[in-house]
Amino acid sequence: MLAYGNQVTRKMLRHARQGLRYSMIRVLLVPSSDYLGHPFPQRCNQIFERLHDKRAFEVHAVRFRIFNEPKLKTNVIIHELSNAPMGHFAFYYLMNMIRHACEIRRIVREERIDIVVLSHLAAPFAYTLMDEVSKARVPVIFDLPDFFPTSATGYVSDLESVGGKLLTGMFDAMLRYMLRHATAVTTASHALAQYAMAIGGQRVVCIPNGISECFFQLHDGVKMRGMLGFDQHDIVVGYIGSVEFWLDMRNFIKGIALTRKHGLPLKLLLVGKELHTDYPKKVKAMLETDIPGVTKWLDFVDHERLPEYVAALDIGAMPFNVHDPTAYYAAPNKLWEYLSQRIPVISTPIPDAIFNKDVLYLARTPIDYANSIERIVSGDPELEGKMERGRKQALERSWSNSSKLLSELITEISDRSQ
């Protein structure tokens, strides 16, 4: 295993390449966030850790130092970018975009990178501008895990404010420029693929989000329910994931309150916290007002143990804000994590949920949530079919399959560029 930040190892690799031509493809990833410091593995971690294979691919990844200490392990070769965060992380990205782009270009040159995968806004935009005037251009794949213009803006400003709209417009222009100039674009959802094609992406490929192998095994949630303090008669509805601005927790919580008024013993389990905003404070106020005393709220948990928490649920929720583009374009892998454990899913009608409506229930208003919950609890005749189809599709949506799809695209582009 290549150690994190191992400068000696990188020098040895460079020296070895001076006298030996490697048949493997060298890939540089510019990830969407802090590759090692994020509290749980993201799409880029899941795909590129599996892609790194000394027989075929050598993966390098730059690290934006947004979080203080590394939380994730890695097998890929890490390149720390200079400068620690200055105040808000958004300023770190924007103030250092030129410096970071120059460092990325240096890594490409020194490590003899064959393909660059960009999944970020600031530094990749500057890199793309520089690359347009470069004589030695390396193929670029832009990976779009979510709708960057609003996901980036939402961390620093209200999307509906004047400043928020200006930022969103600026980020959208940056993203459009990069997508049009990329050799290929990969997206996490069909909605994102349609967006990329509409603005002129040269080649757009949907590489869906998946689930880790730890979800393949069915777990019995009884023990975990006991550890969390739930009674055997409780109906546990849960949301597992980041609690951030792209959610519509208000209608979800009011739906639970309405169902409890109808006499069902509902409890709520939340597993996850905020990333960069104070949205959880608003959620806590909603909980205290509408359903006081019925919520168990945990921090992020170890990813390998996540299936145990999913199995403790009776119903899994995906309460996305359909009016927020970040949510609208999302490809939530929690859908497949829930279904892998045969947990019924209720989701707001974002495109990816509508596309998979044969394995879930759609809800938008409190009444919709209450009706769906009561339908599931009362033994809906369609439930068993949804669970059978859902688990089967979930097992086909592995991160390994997604990594394989990307490896095929990278190999094809690499062969064409030689």
C-alpha positions, 0 to 999 in steps of 0.5 A: 500500500502506498502511504499517504503523503509518501514523498519518497515513494513518488520520487522512486516512481519518477526515477523508475519511469526515466528508464522504463516505459510503463504500460499502465495508464497514469490518472490524476484526479482533482476531487470534488472535496478533501479526498482524505478529510471528508467524514465519509467516502464520496463518489470519487473515493469509491470509484478511484480506490477501486480503479487504482491497480498497478497492473493497469492504472496508477491513480494520483489524487490531489488533496484540498486541505479543507478538513484538519485531519485525514479521516479516510484511508487510501491506496492511491498516490496523494499530492497535497496542494499548498496553503491551509484553509483561510477562513471559509473553505470557499475562499480557500478554493477561490483565492488559491485557484491559480496556484492550485492549477499551476500545481496540478499542471506541474504534477501532470508534467512530472508524473507523466499523467496520461489522463486528468479527471476533474471533479471540482470548479475553481482549480479545474477552471483555471487549469482548463483556461491554461490548457487551452493555450498549452502545446502539450494537452492531456485528455480531460474527463470531467466527472459531475457528481452533482450540480456544482453551481448551486451545491457550491453556492449553497455552502456560502449564500442563500440561493434566492438572494441577489448574491446567491444568484450572482454566484450561481450564474458565475459558477454555471458559466465556469462549469459550462466552459469546462464541460464543453472543453472536456474530452468526455463528461461522466455524470452520476445521474441521467438528469445531469447527463441531459444537462451536460449534453444540452450545453454542448458536452462532446461525449457524455457518459452516465456512470451511476453511483453505487453501493459498497460490497458491505451492503451485499449481505442482508443484516438483521436490524433487531440488535441495532434497534435495541442498541439505539433504544427503540421498542419492538413495536416502534415504527422507525422511519429514518434518513441517513446522510448529510443534513444540508440545505438541499433537503426539505425536512419540513414536509417530511417531519410534518408528515411524521407528525401527521402519521403519529396523530393517526395513531401509528407509533412512529420514531425518527432516526437520523444518521449524519450531520452538517458538512459546512452550513447551519441547516441542522439548527433549522431541523432541530427547531422543526423537530422540537416543534412538530415531533418532540421527543421521538428522534434519535440523531446520530453523527456520521458512522463508520461506512462499513457499519452503515448497513447495520443502521439501515437494517434497523429501519422500517422505512428509509426516506429521501426528503430532497427539496425538488426546487433546489437544483442540487437535489433535483439533479442528484443521484442518491446512492442511499436509495440503493443502500436502503433497498440492499437491506430490503427497506421500503423507500419514500422519496420526493419526486426528483428525476432520479426517483421518478426514473426508479419509481417502480422500487419506491414510493413518491411523496412531496407534501405531509399528506403524501408522506403520511399516506405512503407510510400508512400504505407501507405499514398496512401491508401494501400488496405492491411492497414485496415486488418493490423490495424484490426488484429493489434489492436485485437492482441494488446489487447490480449498482456496485461501486465496482461496476461503476469503476469498471465503466470508468476504466473502459472509458479511460482506456478508450480515450488513452488509446485514441490519444496515443 
